[in-house]
Amino acid sequence: MELRVAQSALEDLQAIQEHYIEESVPHIGDGYVTAILEQAEMLCDTLMLAGLSPSLV
């Protein structure tokens, strides 16, 4: 399953990373962004296994 992310969501993720870069802890921002994307992928996979379309939920 392909995870597609809206431009506004990408901008939000970039803003998270930029914030933590400014705070001198870029690894924290990277960790949050990675966790968010992993959870989104897991949700898509779960919906597909349940026979639902993520675009309809």
Residue frames as qw, qx, qy, qz and C-alpha x, y, z in Angstrom:
[[0.000, 0.890, 0.457, 0.000, 0.00, 0.00, 0.00],
 [0.412, 0.359, -0.005, 0.838, 1.29, 3.41, -0.90],
 [0.254, -0.708, -0.439, 0.491, 1.05, 6.13, 1.72],
 [0.276, 0.576, 0.247, 0.729, 0.24, 9.49, 0.16],
 [0.335, -0.542, -0.407, 0.655, 0.69, 12.61, 2.25],
 [0.191, 0.917, 0.323, 0.137, -0.91, 16.00, 1.59],
 [0.442, 0.544, -0.145, 0.698, 1.36, 18.97, 1.00],
 [0.355, -0.744, 0.123, -0.552, 0.06, 20.65, 4.16],
 [0.910, -0.414, 0.029, -0.004, 0.92, 17.55, 6.19],
 [0.800, 0.225, -0.092, 0.549, 4.44, 17.53, 4.75],
 [0.114, 0.690, -0.135, 0.702, 4.80, 21.18, 5.69],
 [0.664, -0.661, 0.080, -0.339, 3.67, 20.37, 9.24],
 [0.952, -0.168, -0.013, 0.255, 6.24, 17.57, 9.48],
 [0.569, 0.455, -0.102, 0.677, 8.95, 19.91, 8.20],
 [0.223, -0.765, 0.102, -0.595, 7.91, 22.51, 10.78],
 [0.862, -0.504, 0.024, -0.046, 8.29, 19.91, 13.53],
 [0.860, 0.080, -0.028, 0.504, 11.79, 19.11, 12.34],
 [0.286, 0.643, -0.064, 0.707, 12.71, 22.79, 12.02],
 [0.514, -0.769, 0.033, -0.379, 11.50, 23.49, 15.56],
 [0.891, -0.419, 0.092, 0.147, 13.70, 20.81, 17.05],
 [0.695, 0.363, -0.018, 0.620, 16.66, 21.90, 14.92],
 [0.020, -0.769, 0.072, -0.635, 16.26, 25.39, 16.42],
 [0.700, -0.653, 0.138, -0.255, 16.20, 23.80, 19.88],
 [0.116, 0.659, -0.741, 0.050, 19.49, 22.01, 19.05],
 [0.511, -0.112, 0.831, -0.188, 17.93, 18.54, 19.31],
 [0.501, 0.331, -0.454, -0.658, 17.26, 17.56, 15.69],
 [0.203, 0.060, -0.977, -0.041, 17.18, 13.87, 16.57],
 [0.248, 0.311, 0.710, -0.582, 14.00, 14.47, 18.60],
 [0.495, 0.491, -0.042, -0.715, 12.24, 16.00, 15.60],
 [0.375, 0.325, -0.790, -0.360, 13.45, 13.20, 13.36],
 [0.005, 0.058, 0.966, -0.251, 12.12, 10.67, 15.86],
 [0.394, 0.413, 0.473, -0.671, 8.69, 12.31, 16.01],
 [0.511, 0.485, -0.322, -0.632, 8.39, 12.55, 12.23],
 [0.270, 0.223, -0.924, -0.156, 9.48, 8.94, 11.80],
 [0.141, 0.188, 0.880, -0.414, 6.98, 7.77, 14.43],
 [0.469, 0.457, 0.207, -0.727, 4.15, 9.75, 12.84],
 [0.508, 0.429, -0.544, -0.512, 4.83, 8.28, 9.40],
 [0.148, 0.114, -0.981, 0.052, 5.20, 4.75, 10.78],
 [0.288, 0.296, 0.720, -0.558, 1.85, 5.05, 12.58],
 [0.525, 0.488, -0.072, -0.694, 0.18, 6.37, 9.41],
 [0.402, 0.330, -0.793, -0.317, 1.54, 3.41, 7.44],
 [0.019, 0.048, 0.957, -0.284, 0.35, 1.00, 10.12],
 [0.434, 0.391, 0.430, -0.689, -3.13, 2.54, 10.00],
 [0.537, 0.456, -0.400, -0.586, -3.25, 2.16, 6.21],
 [0.273, 0.211, -0.936, -0.076, -2.14, -1.47, 6.44],
 [0.189, 0.173, 0.830, -0.495, -4.74, -2.20, 9.14],
 [0.525, 0.443, 0.163, -0.708, -7.51, -0.66, 7.06],
 [0.492, 0.403, -0.635, -0.438, -6.46, -2.65, 4.01],
 [0.111, 0.076, -0.981, 0.142, -6.45, -5.89, 6.01],
 [0.301, 0.337, 0.667, -0.592, -9.95, -5.04, 7.21],
 [0.327, 0.449, 0.738, 0.383, -11.04, -4.55, 3.60],
 [0.039, 0.907, 0.315, -0.277, -11.56, -0.82, 3.97],
 [0.540, 0.565, 0.097, 0.617, -10.19, 1.92, 1.77],
 [0.419, -0.360, -0.297, 0.779, -8.19, 4.52, 3.75],
 [0.025, 0.130, 0.245, 0.960, -9.56, 7.22, 1.46],
 [0.433, -0.487, -0.553, -0.519, -13.10, 6.38, 2.58],
 [0.582, -0.483, -0.561, 0.337, -12.40, 6.48, 6.31]]
